[in-house]
Amino acid sequence: MKQFLMELGFNIGLALSGLLGSLITIWRSKKKMNIKEQALSLVAGTLSANYLTPLVISFMDLSEGTQFGVAFVVGFGGLKAVEYVYDKHFTKSEG
């Protein structure tokens, strides 16, 4: 199973760090979320942390030793982290 997940680019450590960050986001949320919103937030934070952490480490020229901390922060930010990376690196500036 672990090999299959790795072939999909799924890093269990990064995903777990992102999941924990997502759980704290839900716990601290001032907005009352229903179960569907909570589940979506967990999935978004977990997947964001898993797939964006290596990009963030590369873009910010961080050491590999920071990966789990970065994954936690990305999981905590969830979709906001995705929006930030996309806007910063993949949108063309106007003007």
C-alpha positions in Angstrom: 0.0 0.0 0.0 2.8 2.4 0.9 4.5 1.8 -2.4 1.2 2.5 -4.3 0.7 5.8 -2.4 4.3 6.8 -3.2 3.7 6.1 -6.9 0.8 8.5 -6.7 3.1 11.1 -5.1 1.5 10.7 -1.7 3.9 11.3 1.2 2.3 9.9 4.4 4.3 12.2 6.7 3.5 15.4 4.8 -0.2 14.4 4.5 -0.4 13.7 8.3 1.2 17.0 9.1 -1.3 18.7 6.8 -4.2 16.8 8.3 -3.2 18.0 11.8 -2.9 21.6 10.5 -6.4 21.2 9.0 -7.8 19.9 12.2 -6.6 22.9 14.1 -8.0 25.2 11.5 -11.4 23.6 12.0 -11.1 23.7 15.8 -10.2 27.4 15.7 -12.7 28.4 13.1 -15.1 31.1 14.1 -17.5 30.0 11.4 -19.8 27.1 12.3 -19.0 24.5 9.7 -21.3 21.6 8.8 -19.8 18.1 8.5 -19.4 18.4 4.7 -17.5 21.7 5.0 -15.3 20.1 7.7 -14.5 17.1 5.6 -13.7 19.3 2.6 -11.4 21.4 4.7 -9.6 18.3 6.0 -9.2 16.9 2.4 -8.1 20.3 1.1 -5.5 20.8 3.8 -4.2 17.3 3.6 -3.8 17.3 -0.2 -2.5 20.8 -0.3 0.2 19.9 2.3 1.1 16.7 0.4 1.5 18.2 -3.0 2.4 21.8 -2.3 5.0 21.4 0.4 7.8 20.3 -2.0 7.0 23.3 -4.2 7.0 25.7 -1.2 10.3 24.3 0.0 11.8 24.7 -3.5 10.5 28.2 -4.1 11.6 29.5 -0.7 14.9 27.6 -0.9 14.3 25.9 2.5 16.1 22.8 3.7 14.4 19.4 3.6 14.5 19.4 7.4 11.7 21.9 7.4 9.3 19.8 5.3 6.9 18.6 8.1 6.7 22.1 9.6 6.0 23.6 6.2 3.4 20.8 5.6 1.7 21.7 8.9 1.5 25.4 8.0 0.2 24.6 4.4 -2.4 22.2 5.9 -3.4 24.9 8.4 -3.8 27.4 5.5 -5.6 24.8 3.2 -7.1 26.4 0.2 -5.7 29.8 1.1 -2.2 28.3 0.5 -3.2 27.0 -2.9 -4.6 30.4 -3.8 -1.4 32.2 -2.7 1.0 29.9 -4.6 -1.2 30.1 -7.7 -1.5 33.9 -7.6 2.2 34.3 -6.8 3.7 32.0 -9.4 1.1 31.1 -12.1 -0.9 34.3 -12.9 0.4 36.9 -15.3 0.8 40.3 -13.9 -1.3 43.0 -15.4 0.0 46.1 -16.9 
